[in-house]
């Protein structure tokens, strides 16, 4: 049916179609945006690991034998809350 419309009104449907170069450019931009979003998705999961030594130094005594255990429970609480909020 498309060929009937195209032959009946030449030039109208040709303007709607994108060129291959524009299509490739749009695909590359979309791919770049998806890659950037995926990068930010992984970065927010590793924020706690980056700041954990600073948290431990601020809230626990330097010779506290349970500091690592409490830091681990903080990590577990973060992962559980992240899973629940990502739902």
Secondary structure, DSSP 8 states (H G I E B T S, - for coil): -HHHHHHHSTTHHHHHS--HHHHHHHHHHHHHHHHHHHHHHHHTTSHHHHHHHHHHHHHS-TT-TTHHHHHHHHHHHHHHHHHHHH-
